[in-house]
Amino acid sequence: MRFVFPPPPSVAIPVVGQDAAFPVHRVYCVGRNYAEHAKEMGFTGREPPFFFMKPADAVVPVPAGQTGAIAYPSLTRDLHHEIELVVAIGTGGRDIRAADAHRHIFGYAVGLDMTRRDLQGEMKKQGRPWCIGKGFDQSAPIGPITPAAQAGDVANAEIFLQVNGQDRQRSNVSQLIWNIGETIEHLSAAWTLQPGDLIFSGTPEGVAAVVAGDLLSGGVAGLEGLSVRISG
């Protein structure tokens, strides 16, 4: 088949201990999935899970031991960090039961759901979609993927983010409102999951603004960490 212009290369994420990379298909994100974060955003309780998406080319893979760089985005004066455990799907499926979800997981990584909070808030007030607040260029930095068999007890792992060496977010994956299996069950009822899909599972409390020059360093116990510098 001939194309009218060369198709862009696939976004691919390094895999710990392997030469092969993980090609990204879709990026799903779970909203307000830690109770304390829900409270700081003005909500309480175990509401039904909801999802939004980012473009695959919003992903910025950061190799192990390196510091990635993302540009401070346009149109905003309130760029926020959200550290998250990312689930990488290796086997697709539809209507996956929570008890079977582990069979579909290739591995896990540390990711940042960067958010233009002022734009998101304005869209919410107007009852409009808030893709502009979440799905912008370079809005999803991610570290290397650790295969599930090597990731340890992810469900009970500490998750944290530091900005310029100071704690901003610190919690435990066990505090997820909807755990990984439940999230996959709900998500696969709405979309057919495919190999290469990423699921950003939600962020704990402590989200806040960053500025150009800030160094963001995050991690989930048992996984390769993520380090990102905000450029001007």
Secondary structure, DSSP 8 states (H G I E B T S, - for coil): ---SS------EEEBTT-SSEEE---EEEESS-BHHHHHHTT--S-----EEEE-GGGEEE--TT--EEEE--TT-S-EE--EEEEEEESS-BSS--GGGGGGGEEEEEEEE--EEHHHHHHHHHTT---HHHHSSTT-EEE--BEEGGGS--GGG-EEEEEETTEEEEEEEGGGBSS-HHHHHHHHHHHS-B-TT-EEE----S---EE-TT-EEEEEETTS--EEEEEE-
